[in-house]
Amino acid sequence: MTPDEFRRIGHEVIDWIADYRERVADFPVKSQVEPGWVRDRLAALPERGEGFDGLLADLDRIVLPGTTHWQHPGFYGYFPSNASLPSVLGDLLSSGLGVQGMLWSTSPAATEVEQHLMDELVGAMGLPERFLGGGVIQDTASSAALVALLAALHRKSGGKWRQSGVDGSETVYVSSQTHSSIERAARIAGLGEQAVRSIAVDDVLAMRVDDLAERIRSDVEGCRKPVLVCATIGTTGTGAVDPVREIAALCGEHGIWLHVDAAWAGPAALCPEFRDLFDGVDRADSFTVNAHKWMLTAFDLSLFWTAHPDVLVDALAILPEYLRNPATESGAVVDYRDWQIPLGRRFRALKLWSVLRWYGLEGVRDHVRGHVELAALLESWIAADENWELVTPRSLSLLTIAHKNGDETTKAAMDRVNASGDAFITHTTVNGRFAVRVAIGAESTREHHVRALWDALSA
């Protein structure tokens, strides 16, 4: 493809994306196809190139019917996955440059734009100054959890982990509400499920510090090594917030790495009025926020900060001769390849930079505040209704609700809404009770969309 061909076809692709976004609300939110429907309609790979016309036609004919539309204003499932158009353009710019930013020397701009953004966001989000210089973009919060655990293992062993690995005595602490990525990280790191301690939660599903203290004490007495505690600000099921400051104090007593997962709720820290939720983060060893959830940035882009970048780099650095360069060895630059699991890395920072340059910090704050206001409005409608109730307190823009008649009625209402194609919601269980999660976060969601959802649920 020549630059002239790219220019012509690129306009067609951009037009297709723009047309799709203009009409995304016309599609059923959740794909209605049966398993195998998409594959049955895909042709064999062509022996000769055939251009883009057929591809664009297949997008309309096959891909769109087989797509669940995460950018739909009626998408309330899981958590938002905002892919604002400025971030789409930033992703295009990154792909167009085609750089591989594993080392500073392989593209200085890829490293230094990322460093600048991560440090600027420390101030913008009210994070502790100890995170300055310790920020890096991971692909997802799952990768962030894994690198935090590896750094924690390295520190706990006094540096021996890098040579000898785990010895089977290490323990990791989560609550019943913690994201499954921590347990997966423990498996990948060779600890196994037996190393993961599930801590009890209180009546609002936040981690109980007294139970955590008892489990740590028992493990220490049993000659085990407490390595990491994961506290969550905005759990997946209900948006619960763990008591980070109390957990941090306990971690400090025992030399345990505290990782704080704020994958969904983290962007709320841009708004000063929500920063009480982040109390204690100043004592965390690492902290992660998914910009690709509620921060208008297309998947995948997870913000990760650590107060101990030296420990992380020492845990992960391997330096074969072909990656050596004088700037790195002098300490003058950062090579982000040593801050992550893979060697290679995209210029992801361009997506986030595009978002922040287009919307500004105030625009992102307005985005977050608008969803919180819509959730508060829905909360007021639920409070005035005789049939529905909140199962747990509202958490920012997330509500967990159930019908008073019981699980079957709640599930039937959810299934009815999802079958309509006008909205998509997901569920959780709270103390054994089936509950609907309403996660308000799509960029185009407005009050009339939330009103329509509520009318459909309460019909």
C-alpha positions in Angstrom: 0.0 0.0 0.0 1.5 3.3 -1.1 1.0 6.5 1.0 -1.4 7.7 -1.7 -3.5 4.5 -1.4 -3.3 4.8 2.4 -4.6 8.4 2.2 -7.6 7.4 0.0 -8.5 4.2 1.9 -7.8 5.8 5.2 -10.5 8.4 4.6 -12.9 5.6 3.9 -11.9 3.8 7.1 -12.3 7.0 9.2 -15.7 7.6 7.5 -16.7 4.1 8.4 -15.8 4.6 12.1 -17.5 7.9 12.2 -20.7 6.5 10.6 -20.6 3.6 13.1 -20.3 5.9 16.1 -23.2 8.1 14.7 -25.5 5.1 14.6 -24.2 2.9 17.4 -27.3 3.6 19.4 -29.4 2.0 16.7 -27.8 -1.4 17.2 -28.9 -4.0 19.9 -26.3 -3.4 22.7 -25.5 -7.1 23.1 -24.9 -9.2 20.0 -27.8 -11.4 19.2 -25.9 -14.1 17.1 -25.6 -17.7 18.0 -22.2 -19.5 18.6 -20.5 -20.1 15.3 -22.6 -17.5 13.4 -19.7 -15.3 12.6 -17.3 -18.1 11.6 -19.9 -19.7 9.3 -19.9 -16.5 7.2 -16.1 -16.0 6.9 -14.6 -16.8 3.6 -11.3 -18.6 3.1 -8.2 -16.4 3.0 -7.6 -15.0 -0.5 -4.6 -16.1 -2.4 -4.3 -12.6 -4.0 -4.8 -9.3 -2.3 -8.3 -7.9 -2.9 -8.2 -4.4 -1.3 -10.4 -2.9 1.4 -13.8 -2.7 -0.2 -14.7 -6.3 0.6 -13.3 -5.9 4.1 -15.5 -2.9 4.9 -18.5 -4.7 3.4 -17.8 -7.7 5.7 -17.6 -5.4 8.7 -21.2 -4.3 8.0 -22.4 -7.8 7.1 -20.6 -10.0 9.6 -18.7 -8.1 12.3 -21.3 -5.6 13.4 -24.0 -8.2 14.0 -21.4 -10.2 16.0 -20.4 -7.2 18.1 -21.5 -6.2 21.6 -21.4 -2.5 21.4 -19.4 -1.2 24.4 -19.7 2.4 23.2 -23.5 2.2 23.1 -25.3 4.7 25.5 -27.3 1.7 26.9 -24.2 -0.2 27.9 -24.2 -0.6 31.7 -22.5 -4.0 32.0 -19.2 -4.8 33.7 -17.4 -1.5 33.7 -17.2 1.2 31.0 -14.6 0.7 28.3 -14.5 4.2 26.9 -12.9 4.5 23.5 -13.3 8.2 22.8 -12.6 9.3 19.2 -9.6 11.4 20.2 -8.1 8.2 21.7 -8.9 6.3 18.5 -6.9 8.9 16.6 -4.1 8.7 19.1 -4.0 4.9 18.6 -3.8 5.5 14.8 -0.9 7.9 15.3 0.9 5.3 17.4 0.3 2.6 14.8 1.4 5.0 12.0 4.7 5.8 13.7 5.2 2.0 14.2 7.8 2.4 16.9 8.9 -0.3 19.3 9.6 1.5 22.6 11.3 -1.2 24.6 14.4 1.0 25.2 14.8 4.7 25.4 17.2 4.5 22.5 14.6 2.7 20.3 12.4 5.8 20.5 13.2 8.5 23.0 9.8 10.2 22.5 7.9 7.0 23.4 9.6 6.8 26.8 9.7 10.5 27.6 6.1 11.4 26.7 5.1 8.5 28.9 7.3 9.7 31.8 5.9 13.2 31.5 2.2 12.0 31.4 2.7 9.7 34.4 4.3 12.4 36.5 1.8 15.0 35.5 -1.0 12.7 36.5 0.5 12.3 40.0 -0.3 15.9 40.7 -3.6 16.0 38.8 -4.9 13.0 40.8 -3.6 14.1 44.1 -1.3 11.1 44.4 1.8 11.1 46.7 5.0 12.6 45.5 6.7 9.3 46.2 5.1 8.1 42.9 7.0 10.7 40.9 9.4 8.9 38.6 7.7 5.6 39.4 5.0 5.6 36.7 4.6 3.3 33.7 1.8 2.3 31.4 0.9 -1.4 31.5 -1.6 -3.0 29.2 -4.1 -4.0 31.9 -4.5 -4.1 35.6 -3.8 -7.8 35.5 -0.3 -7.1 34.3 0.1 -4.4 36.9 -0.9 -6.9 39.6 1.7 -9.4 38.3 4.6 -7.0 38.2 3.7 -5.7 41.7 3.7 -9.3 43.0 7.1 -10.0 41.3 8.6 -6.9 42.9 7.1 -7.8 46.2 8.6 -11.3 46.0 12.0 -9.9 45.1 11.9 -7.4 48.0 10.7 -9.9 50.6 13.5 -12.3 49.7 16.2 -9.6 50.0 17.0 -10.0 46.3 17.3 -13.8 46.3 14.0 -14.4 44.5 15.6 -13.4 41.2 18.0 -16.3 41.4 16.2 -19.0 43.4 12.5 -18.2 42.8 9.8 -19.0 45.4 10.2 -21.5 48.2 6.6 -22.3 48.9 6.3 -20.3 52.1 5.1 -17.0 50.5 1.5 -15.8 51.1 -0.7 -13.2 49.4 -3.8 -11.6 50.9 -7.0 -10.7 49.1 -10.7 -10.3 50.1 -13.6 -12.3 48.7 -14.3 -9.2 46.5 -10.7 -8.7 45.1 -10.4 -9.1 41.4 -9.4 -12.5 40.2 -6.2 -11.1 38.5 -4.4 -11.3 41.9 -5.0 -15.0 42.2 -4.0 -15.5 38.6 -0.8 -13.5 39.3 -0.1 -15.8 42.2 -0.4 -18.9 39.9 1.8 -17.4 37.2 4.4 -16.5 39.8 4.5 -20.1 40.9 2.8 -19.6 44.3 -0.3 -21.6 43.6 -3.7 -21.2 45.0 -2.6 -22.5 48.4 -0.6 -19.3 48.9 -3.7 -17.0 48.5 -5.5 -16.0 51.7 -9.1 -14.8 51.3 -9.9 -12.2 54.0 -13.4 -11.7 55.3 -15.4 -8.6 54.5 -17.7 -6.5 56.5 -21.4 -5.6 55.9 -20.4 -3.2 53.1 -18.1 -5.8 51.6 -14.8 -4.0 52.5 -11.9 -6.0 53.7 -11.9 -6.6 57.5 -8.5 -5.4 58.9 -9.0 -7.5 62.1 -9.3 -10.7 60.0 -6.3 -9.7 57.9 -4.2 -9.1 61.1 -5.1 -12.5 62.4 -4.3 -14.3 59.2 -0.9 -12.5 58.9 -0.2 -13.3 62.6 -1.0 -17.0 62.0 1.1 -17.2 58.9 4.1 -15.6 60.6 3.8 -18.0 63.5 3.7 -20.8 61.0 7.0 -19.6 59.5 5.3 -18.4 56.3 6.3 -15.2 54.5 3.5 -12.6 54.0 4.5 -11.0 50.7 1.6 -8.8 49.3 -1.8 -7.5 50.3 -4.1 -6.2 47.6 -6.5 -3.5 48.7 -9.2 -2.4 46.3 -10.8 1.0 45.7 -14.0 0.1 43.8 -14.4 -3.7 43.8 -15.8 -5.3 40.6 -19.0 -6.7 42.2 -20.2 -3.7 44.1 -17.6 -1.0 44.1 -16.7 -1.5 47.7 -13.7 0.4 49.1 -11.2 -1.3 51.4 -9.8 0.7 54.4 -6.5 1.3 52.7 -4.9 3.4 55.5 -5.5 0.8 58.1 -4.3 -2.0 55.8 -1.2 0.1 55.0 -0.4 0.4 58.7 -0.6 -3.3 59.1 1.6 -3.9 56.0 4.1 -1.5 57.4 4.4 -3.5 60.6 5.2 -6.7 58.7 7.2 -5.4 55.7 4.4 -6.5 53.3 4.0 -4.9 49.9 0.7 -3.1 49.6 -0.8 -3.0 46.1 -3.9 -0.8 45.6 -6.2 -1.8 42.7 -8.3 1.2 41.6 -8.8 0.0 38.1 -12.3 1.3 37.7 -12.7 4.0 40.3 -9.2 5.5 39.9 -10.1 8.3 37.5 -12.4 9.7 40.2 -9.2 10.9 41.9 -9.0 13.6 39.3 -12.0 15.2 41.2 -11.0 16.6 44.6 -14.5 15.9 46.0 -13.9 12.1 45.6 -10.4 11.9 47.0 -11.6 10.7 50.4 -12.1 7.3 48.8 -8.3 7.2 48.2 -7.3 7.8 51.8 -4.1 5.8 52.5 -2.8 5.5 49.0 0.1 7.7 50.1 1.3 4.7 52.0 0.9 2.2 49.2 3.8 0.5 47.5 2.0 0.4 44.1 -1.2 1.7 42.7 -3.1 1.0 39.4 -5.8 2.8 37.4 -7.3 1.7 34.1 -7.4 4.7 31.8 -9.3 2.4 29.4 -12.2 2.1 31.7 -13.5 5.5 32.8 -10.9 7.8 31.4 -11.9 8.0 27.8 -8.9 6.1 26.5 -9.3 3.1 24.1 -8.3 -0.3 25.4 -5.7 -1.2 26.4 -4.0 1.3 28.8 -3.5 0.8 32.5 -1.6 3.4 34.6 0.7 1.9 37.2 2.8 3.7 39.8 5.2 2.3 42.3 7.1 4.0 45.1 10.0 1.5 44.5 10.9 1.5 40.8 14.4 0.4 41.7 13.0 -2.8 43.2 10.8 -3.5 40.2 13.6 -3.0 37.8 16.0 -5.1 39.8 13.4 -7.9 39.9 12.8 -7.9 36.1 15.9 -6.6 34.4 17.9 -8.9 32.1 20.5 -7.4 30.0 21.8 -9.4 27.0 24.5 -7.8 25.0 22.2 -6.8 22.1 20.2 -4.6 24.4 23.1 -2.7 26.0 23.5 1.0 25.4 25.6 3.6 27.1 22.7 5.9 28.1 21.0 3.2 30.0 24.1 2.0 31.8 25.0 5.6 32.8 21.6 5.9 34.5 20.6 8.9 32.4 17.5 7.2 30.9 14.8 4.7 31.7 14.2 1.6 29.7 10.6 0.6 30.3 11.3 -2.9 29.1 12.4 -3.6 32.6 9.1 -2.4 34.1 6.8 -4.9 32.5 6.4 -8.6 31.5 7.0 -8.4 27.7 10.1 -7.0 26.1 8.4 -5.1 23.4 6.0 -2.2 24.0 3.7 0.1 21.9 3.7 3.9 22.1 0.5 3.7 24.2 1.1 7.1 25.7 0.0 8.7 22.5 -3.6 7.5 23.1 -3.7 9.1 26.6 -1.9 12.2 25.4 -4.5 12.6 22.7 -7.3 12.3 25.2 -5.8 14.8 27.6 -4.9 17.3 25.0 -8.5 17.2 23.5 -10.6 17.1 26.6 -8.2 18.7 29.1 -8.3 17.6 32.8 -11.5 19.5 33.3 -13.2 17.7 30.5 -12.3 14.3 32.0 -13.5 15.5 35.4 -16.8 16.5 33.8 -17.1 13.1 32.2 -16.7 11.4 35.6 -18.9 13.8 37.5 -21.7 13.5 34.9 -21.9 9.7 35.4 -21.8 10.1 39.2 -24.7 12.5 38.9 -26.7 10.1 36.7 -26.1 7.3 39.2 -27.3 9.5 42.1 -30.4 10.3 40.1 -31.1 6.6 39.5 -30.5 6.0 43.2 -33.2 8.5 44.0 -35.7 6.7 41.7 -34.9 3.4 43.3 -35.3 4.9 46.8 -38.8 6.1 45.9 -39.8 2.7 44.4 -41.6 0.2 46.5 -40.3 -2.9 44.6 -36.6 -2.3 44.1 -33.8 -1.5 46.6 -30.1 -1.0 46.8 -28.3 -4.1 47.9 -25.1 -2.2 48.8 -24.5 1.6 49.0 -24.0 3.3 45.7 -20.3 3.6 44.8 -19.7 6.6 42.5 -21.5 5.6 39.3 -22.1 2.0 40.2 -25.4 0.7 41.7 -26.1 -2.8 42.8 -29.8 -3.4 43.1 -32.4 -6.2 43.5 -36.1 -6.7 43.4 -37.7 -7.2 46.8 -39.6 -10.2 45.5 -36.4 -12.2 45.3 -33.8 -13.6 42.9 -36.1 -14.9 40.2 -37.9 -11.6 39.8 -34.5 -9.7 39.7 -33.1 -12.1 37.1 -36.2 -12.0 35.0 -36.0 -8.2 34.9 -32.4 -8.3 33.9 -33.1 -10.9 31.2 -36.0 -8.8 29.9 -33.8 -5.7 29.6 -31.0 -7.5 27.9 -33.3 -9.3 25.4 -34.7 -5.9 24.4 -31.4 -4.8 22.9 -31.9 -1.3 24.2 -29.6 -1.8 27.2 -27.2 -4.3 28.7 -26.7 -5.0 32.4 -24.8 -7.7 34.3 -25.2 -9.3 37.7 -23.3 -10.3 40.8 -24.2 -12.0 44.1 -24.2 -10.3 47.4 -24.3 -12.6 50.5 -25.9 -15.2 48.2 -28.5 -12.8 46.8 -28.7 -12.3 43.1 -28.3 -8.6 42.2 -28.1 -6.4 39.1 -25.2 -4.2 38.5 -25.8 -0.8 36.8 -22.4 0.6 35.8 -23.0 4.0 34.2 -20.0 5.0 32.2 -20.4 5.1 28.5 -19.4 8.4 27.0 -22.7 9.0 25.2 -25.0 8.0 28.1 -27.5 10.8 29.1 -30.3 11.1 31.5 -33.0 9.9 29.0 -31.0 6.7 28.5 -30.9 6.0 32.3 -34.6 6.8 32.5 -35.3 4.3 29.8 -33.3 1.6 31.6 -35.1 2.3 34.9 -38.5 2.2 33.2 -37.6 -1.1 31.6 -36.4 -2.6 34.8 -39.3 -1.5 36.9 -42.0 -2.3 34.3 
